[in-house]
Amino acid sequence: MIAVVESAAIRFSDTFRPCMWPSVRWTAYAYFKRLFLGWSVMEASPKIVMMACFYLAMKVEEFYVTIDEFVANLKSGTPEQNTTRILGLEPEIMRALRYQITIHSPFRPFEGHLVEMKARMLLLNFNVEAIREPADQFFRKALLSDVMLMYPPSQIALAALKYGLDSLVEFFFSFDCKSPDVLNEFLQKLMGVEDDWKGMHGDALHTIEKLIIRLTDIISVVNNGPKPLTAAEHASIQARTEDWASLNLALEERRQSRPGYAKKEEPVDSDDE
């Protein structure tokens, strides 16, 4: 269920209006993943928790959207019910996160690396901006993995840079240049150890080697994460969700028919997109 909601949330953020910042989406996923380290899907609807995480992330990242504008993007439930549940969950989410709601995303470090590469490596035979598209795909895939819980954002940003360089490997080969060489040279320039003719920077060069191995591990975690659901898998899960909703409704009707039942407002637990 968690994987289904995370996959659907990417589509939700893609179609959200006004257009959502990447940092907002990253922050929302960080909240969601941290919450369900301790919560169970039996305790709270993952869908409504994800929506509440998105709304809280918008506040933290200063992406101003009113609650009315936010719930207008939701396809299930009434605006009143969605508003009540999202605003009601906010204090619980912040309490569960121990009010540690500042999230450092990898996007600013990545932009900094691109600027540094343009400034320090003037003889490259390719456009550095070509790295951006595959790197964006990497960040998107990273949302479905646990990489943000395992590695610091600065290293995730470097991994995105390596992923982008690796994705352009055929282009590099045409100029007799390999992506690991480009990354290694960039890291040496970044750390100021590109000239080691006296062997004075052995420790720094060893650190760079270990860092490149770490970046390879990060890319492996992202590539081996949960795969997006196929249309058939999504339809099957949706059908089972509808069956469960029907059963839950029947049980609720039986409960309401019992003497002494006090009717309460029904929560919106639908996981329809």
C-alpha positions in Angstrom: 0.0 0.0 0.0 2.9 2.4 0.8 4.4 1.8 -2.6 1.1 2.3 -4.3 0.6 5.7 -2.6 4.1 6.8 -3.3 3.7 6.0 -7.0 0.4 7.8 -7.2 1.8 10.8 -5.3 4.3 11.4 -8.1 1.4 11.7 -10.6 -0.5 13.9 -8.2 2.5 16.3 -7.9 3.0 16.3 -11.6 -0.6 17.4 -12.2 -0.8 19.8 -9.2 -1.7 23.4 -10.0 0.1 25.7 -9.4 3.1 23.7 -10.5 4.8 22.2 -7.5 8.5 22.8 -6.7 10.8 19.7 -6.7 11.9 20.6 -3.1 8.3 20.5 -1.9 7.8 17.0 -3.3 11.1 15.8 -1.8 10.2 17.2 1.6 6.8 15.6 1.5 8.2 12.2 0.7 10.8 12.6 3.5 8.0 13.3 6.0 6.0 10.3 4.7 8.8 7.8 4.8 9.9 8.9 8.3 6.3 8.7 9.6 5.8 5.1 8.4 9.0 4.0 10.0 6.8 4.0 13.2 3.3 4.0 11.9 1.3 1.2 10.3 -1.1 1.5 7.4 -3.7 0.0 9.8 -3.4 3.1 12.0 -3.9 5.8 9.3 -4.8 6.0 5.6 -1.5 6.3 3.7 -3.2 8.4 1.1 -4.6 11.1 3.4 -1.3 11.1 5.3 0.6 11.7 2.1 -1.7 14.6 1.2 -1.2 16.1 4.7 2.6 15.7 4.2 2.4 17.6 0.9 0.4 20.4 2.5 2.8 20.7 5.5 5.8 20.6 3.1 4.3 23.5 1.1 4.2 25.6 4.3 7.8 24.6 5.3 9.2 25.3 1.8 7.2 28.6 1.6 5.3 27.4 -1.4 2.1 29.4 -0.7 -1.1 27.5 -1.5 -4.3 27.9 0.5 -6.1 24.8 1.8 -9.0 25.5 -0.6 -6.6 25.5 -3.6 -4.9 22.4 -2.3 -8.1 20.3 -1.8 -9.3 21.5 -5.3 -6.6 19.2 -6.7 -7.9 16.1 -5.0 -10.2 13.8 -6.9 -11.8 11.9 -4.1 -13.8 13.0 -1.1 -15.5 16.3 -0.5 -13.5 19.6 0.0 -14.9 19.9 3.5 -14.0 16.4 4.5 -10.5 16.6 2.9 -9.9 20.0 4.6 -10.9 18.7 8.0 -8.7 15.6 7.8 -5.6 17.3 6.4 -5.7 20.1 8.9 -6.4 17.6 11.7 -3.4 15.5 10.8 -0.9 18.3 10.7 -0.4 18.5 14.5 -0.1 14.7 14.7 2.5 14.6 11.9 4.6 17.3 13.4 4.4 15.6 16.8 5.4 12.2 15.2 8.3 14.0 13.5 9.3 15.5 16.8 9.0 18.9 15.2 12.1 18.3 13.1 10.5 19.5 9.9 13.4 21.1 8.1 14.5 18.9 5.2 17.6 19.5 3.2 17.0 18.4 -0.4 19.7 17.6 -2.9 18.6 20.2 -5.6 20.6 23.2 -4.5 23.9 21.2 -4.1 23.2 19.7 -7.6 22.8 23.2 -9.1 26.0 24.2 -7.4 27.9 21.2 -8.8 26.7 22.2 -12.3 27.9 25.7 -11.8 31.3 24.5 -10.5 31.7 22.1 -13.4 31.0 24.9 -15.9 33.5 27.2 -14.2 36.3 24.7 -13.5 36.2 22.3 -16.5 36.3 24.6 -19.5 37.6 22.0 -22.0 34.7 19.6 -21.8 33.5 18.5 -25.2 29.8 18.4 -24.2 27.2 20.7 -22.8 27.0 20.4 -19.1 23.3 21.2 -19.2 22.8 17.8 -20.9 23.3 16.2 -17.5 20.2 17.9 -16.1 17.5 15.7 -17.8 18.9 12.3 -16.7 19.6 13.8 -13.3 16.0 14.8 -13.0 15.0 11.3 -13.8 17.3 10.1 -11.0 15.7 12.4 -8.5 12.3 11.2 -9.6 13.3 7.5 -9.1 14.9 8.3 -5.8 11.5 9.3 -4.4 10.4 5.6 -4.7 13.5 4.3 -2.8 14.7 4.8 0.7 17.9 6.6 -0.4 16.8 9.9 1.4 16.8 8.0 4.7 20.2 6.4 4.1 22.5 9.1 2.7 23.0 12.9 3.1 21.6 15.2 0.4 25.1 16.4 -0.7 26.0 12.8 -1.6 22.7 12.2 -3.4 23.3 15.4 -5.4 26.7 14.0 -6.5 25.2 10.7 -7.3 22.7 12.5 -9.6 25.7 14.1 -11.3 27.3 10.7 -11.7 24.1 9.2 -13.0 23.8 12.0 -15.5 27.3 11.5 -16.7 26.9 7.8 -17.0 23.7 8.3 -19.0 25.7 10.3 -21.6 28.4 7.7 -21.8 28.0 7.0 -25.5 28.4 10.7 -26.2 31.6 10.7 -24.1 33.0 7.7 -25.8 32.7 9.5 -29.2 35.1 12.1 -27.8 37.4 9.4 -26.3 36.4 10.4 -22.8 34.8 8.3 -20.0 32.3 9.5 -17.4 34.3 8.2 -14.4 37.3 10.2 -15.6 35.2 13.3 -15.9 33.7 12.9 -12.4 37.1 12.1 -10.9 38.7 15.1 -12.5 35.8 17.3 -11.3 36.1 16.1 -7.7 39.9 16.7 -7.7 39.4 20.2 -9.0 36.6 20.7 -6.4 38.9 19.7 -3.6 41.9 21.5 -5.0 44.1 18.4 -5.4 44.3 18.1 -9.2 48.1 18.7 -9.2 49.6 15.9 -7.2 53.0 15.6 -8.8 54.7 15.7 -5.4 52.4 13.0 -4.0 51.2 15.5 -1.3 47.5 14.7 -1.6 47.4 10.9 -1.3 44.8 11.0 1.5 42.5 13.3 -0.4 42.7 11.2 -3.6 41.9 8.1 -1.5 38.9 10.0 -0.1 37.7 10.7 -3.7 38.0 7.1 -4.6 35.9 6.1 -1.6 33.4 8.8 -2.4 32.9 7.5 -6.0 32.3 4.0 -4.6 29.7 5.6 -2.2 28.0 7.3 -5.2 27.9 4.0 -7.1 26.1 2.5 -4.0 23.6 5.3 -3.9 22.8 4.8 -7.6 22.4 1.1 -7.0 19.9 1.7 -4.2 17.9 4.0 -6.4 17.9 1.6 -9.4 17.0 -1.4 -7.3 14.1 0.4 -5.5 10.4 -0.4 -6.1 9.5 -0.3 -9.7 6.4 1.7 -10.8 3.2 -0.4 -11.0 2.1 -1.6 -14.4 -1.5 -0.8 -15.5 -2.6 -4.4 -14.8 -1.1 -4.3 -11.3 -2.7 -0.9 -10.6 -6.1 -2.1 -11.8 -5.9 -5.2 -9.6 -5.0 -3.2 -6.5 -7.8 -0.7 -7.3 -10.3 -3.5 -7.6 -9.3 -5.0 -4.3 -9.4 -1.5 -2.7 -13.0 -1.1 -4.0 -14.0 -4.5 -2.6 -12.6 -3.6 0.8 -14.4 -0.2 0.7 -17.7 -2.0 -0.1 -17.1 -4.5 2.7 -16.2 -1.7 5.1 -19.4 0.2 4.1 -21.6 -2.9 4.7 -20.0 -3.4 8.1 -20.6 0.2 9.0 -24.3 -0.1 8.0 -24.6 -3.1 10.3 -22.9 -1.2 13.1 -25.3 1.8 12.6 -28.3 -0.5 12.8 -27.4 -1.6 16.3 -29.3 0.1 19.2 -27.6 3.0 20.9 -25.4 3.8 17.9 -24.3 7.5 17.9 -23.6 8.6 14.3 -20.3 10.4 13.6 -18.9 12.0 10.5 -17.5 9.4 8.2 -13.8 9.8 7.3 -12.7 9.7 3.7 -10.4 6.7 3.4 -10.8 6.1 -0.3 -7.6 5.4 -2.1 -9.0 6.2 -5.5 -6.7 8.6 -7.4 
